[in-house]
Amino acid sequence: MLDRLFLPGLLALTALIVALAMVWPQGLGDRSPPPFGHAPVQRAPQVQAAMKAETEASERRLRLAREAVAALKAKAHAPAR
């Protein structure tokens, strides 16, 4: 392919990719610059509260599971009478 066509095309593709990266949704981070994007749903107070409640419930289930395993280990190592 001729360099006169390939290199400007490559430059245009690079500029397009950089422009797309500037406006792509940011997930839990900051919103994309205006006029693109919207405020992330995860930043809403009710969603934050739901995420916190789910994290606490998960930690509670994990703690109970660890306690159950510890109890089973203690029972297995206890001397039989």
Order of alpha helices (4+ residues) and beta strands (2+ residues): alpha-alpha
